[in-house]
Amino acid sequence: MWHRIYAIIRREYLERVRTKAFWISTILVPVFLGGMMIIPAWLAARGGGQFKVGIVDLSGHFAGPVQAAAAKLLADQNEKLHITFVVEPVGADAARAREAVKQKVQHHELDGMLILPATLPSKGKPEYVAPNVAAFKLLSVLERAVNDAVIASRLTAAGLDPKLVGRLTKRVGLKTMKLGAEGKETRDEGQGFLLSYGFMLIIYISVLMYGIYVMRGVLEEKTNRIVEVVIATVKPFELMLGKILGIGAVGLTQFILWGFALLALTAPGAGAMLGMSGLQLPAVPPLLMAFFIVFFILGFLFYGTLYAGIGAAFDTEQEAQNFQGVITIFLIIPLVLMVQILNQPNGPLSVVLSLIPFFTPMLMFLRMTLVSVPAAQIAASVVLMLASIVGAAWVVGKIYRVGILMHGSKPKLGDLIRWLKEA
Amino acid sequence: MVQPIAFGPHRDDAALGTMSRSRRREKIKGVSPVDAILRLEGLTKRYGNHVAVDELSFDVPRGSIFGLLGPNGAGKTTTIRMVMRIILPDAGKVFLDGDPVDDDRRRLIGYLPEERGLYRKMKILDHLVFLGTTRGVPSHEARKRASAWLERFDLGTWADHKVEDLSKGMQQKVQLIGTILHRPRLLILDEPFSGLDPINTRQLKDLLIAMREEGVTVVLSTHVLPQVDELCDHICLINRARPILVGALDDVRARYGGNTWEVAGAFTAADLQKLAFVSAVHKLGERILVELTPDTAPRELLAGLLQLGNVETFGRFVPDLENIFIRAVEEDRRHVA
C-alpha cells in the first residue's frame, strides 16, 4: 500500500515543486509580508526634509513661543527635519493678511501656513493650510509646538511654573511584561500581538491555499480523465491520501525555505550587511515554531481532506464554488473570533472555541502565542483534531470513491449522502 | 512496424497465485474444461431500476484475444470496471487464475480504460515512470522499460516533452505503454482503437498479435467490429446487459455460416429460390448467399447452378463479426418479443 501512496506523493510533490509558480510564490510571499512590515516603518521614519512655514499670528504674541517650542522639539528629536518659520506681517485686516499668505503658499514660496487665531490662548483652534497635509512628521511637530506654547501660556496665566508642571505631569508609561509558564518575564510592547496575528494569518492563508490546491488537483484528474487509469491499481483512498500528503509536503517545503531565509536574515552580521540594522525581527520561541508546524499540518490535513471531497464531487471549480465557500467560512470564523481570544485567552469561551477542530489550528495556536495554555488542553485539541481528520478522511473517502468517476450533472447534497451509503 | 518486446520470463508469475501452476490448472479443470485466465460468474450491476449488467458469466481462455463486443450502452465498460474493482458488483464473482480478484490481484491485469487521460503538464517519460511505480515496478526499471517502449513506438525523441505537446494518437500510445509497463499476463483494453489513425491501428493490432504469441491474454472491448474481426479468437457478445453469444469465433462463425454458400453468375436470387435443396436465399449488398438444407452437399448446389448458366463465384460463406452481431441482436430481439 505505502509504495503506491509514495508514488502518488512523489508525483504530486515533484510536479509542484518543479513549477515556476512554486518558486515565485516562495519568493514573493515573504517579500510581500516583509514589505507590509518594513514600508510603513520606512515611510514613517522618512519624515525629514526642508520646510518653510509662514506664521500668521492673529493673536499677536504666539509666533515667538511656537517657534521656540518647535526648535526645542526638533533639537530633542534629532530628526532630519528642518523647519524655517517666516512670521508674516498681519495688518488691521486679518482676512486680507490670510489671503496674501495663501497666495504665497500657492506660488510655492511657502510650503504651508500656520494660522494662530486671535482668541488664543483661552480658546480657538490653530490651523495649518498647505497643499501637502500628509507630511506627518512636520504636522506632529507643529501640533506639539503649538500646544506646548499655548499650554505654557495658560499655566503662566494661572500662576504656575510651566517647567514645574512639566516635571510633575510627566507620564510614567506602562511597561508590559509577558509572564511565561516558568515565571519568566519578558518585555512585550505589542510585538507579541503582531507575532500572534502574523502567524495565525500564515496558518490561515497556507491552509486555504494548499487546501484549494488539493481541490484543483482532484478536479484536474477528473476533467483530464486520468483518474480511472490511476485507480485501476491504486485504491481511491490511497490516491486521495497521496495527493493530500504530497501537496502538504510542498507547503512544508515552503515553510522550511522561509525558515532558512529568516535564519539567514537574523544571523549576526546579516542584518547589517543588508543595511537593515534598524529592523528588529522578533525572536520566536522554538517550541512555538514547532507548534506552528504541528497546527499547520493538522489544519491542512483536515481542510485538505474536505477540499478533496469537494473536488471529487464536482466537475469544475465554478460548480464547486458554493461548497467551497462553506468550508472557507469555517476558516474565516477564527479570524472573526480573534478579538474574544485576545481579550481572554484562557476564558471558558476561548477554551471551548480552540477545542473545536474547525478552529483549533488557528485559535489554539493563537492562544499559545498569548498565554501559557495548559498542556492537557493542547493535547486534547491535537487528539480531537486527529480524530476529526480520520473521520473526515472516512467520510470524504466514500464521496471521493464515487465522485471521481461521476461526470455531467452537478450533484446536490442529497446525492452526496446517497454516495456515502453506496460506497 | 512495431517490434514487440519479449514478455517472458515473468517475475510476476510467482505472484499469480500461491499454489503451483499445475495445481492451479487442476483446480480450474475441476470447474470447467477451459483453461480460463479470467472467469466471470453471474456478475450483476444495477443503478436504481436500471440493470447495467445482468448475471454475466463467461470464461476468457488463456492465451486468447477475447472480444467483449456489443452496442453502445450494452454494459461492456461496466463489466470491465467490475473486473477491475473500480466499481463493485451487486452480485457475482470474478476469478483471475482461479482465485477471486481482490485489490492486490487486480494489479496483475493491465487495464486501459475507455476514459483515459494523462497529466497534461507532466513529461512523457516521468509520466510513464509514475504509472509504472503505481503498478509496482521499481522506478529505475520502469524508466528503462518505458524508454525502450517509447523507442519502439517512434516516440523516443518525445520522452522529455510534456504530455500536452503530443497529438491525441501519440497520447494513446503513451497510455498503452503505461498499461503494459508492468508486463501483465492479462490485458483488458476498453475501446483501444478509438482515436487511432489506420497506421497506428495496424501498429496496435500487430502488437496485440505479438503479445498473444508471448502468451499474454488480451480482452478487447469494442463496438467497432471490423477492427477486431481479424484479431479475436473468442468473443462474448453483450446486448442489453446480457450475453447473447459466447464462444470461440470459429464455432460461432460455423454456427452462423452454417451450410451457406456465396455464389455469383448467370442467375438471380429468384432462380435459386426454386431449387429444392435451398432453404433460404439472402442478399448481402451485391452478394448472394444461399442457405442449403442441412444434409445437402455443396456439389449438389454447384450442379444446380451449372444448369442455370455460368458460375463466376462459388465459395463457403464465412460471416464476419458484423454479420454475426446483427443477426444475433435480431434473434435476441425476436426471442424477447
Interface residues (C-beta under 8 A of the other chain):
Chain A: H3 R4 A7 I8 R10 R11 L14 E15 T19 E220 E221 N224 R225 I226 V227 E228 V229 V230 I231 A232 T233 V234 K235 L405
Chain B: M84 I86 I87 D103 R106 R107 I109 Y111 L112 P113 E115 R116 G117 L118 Y119 R120 K121 M122 D126 F130 L131 T133 T134 R135 G136 Q175 G178
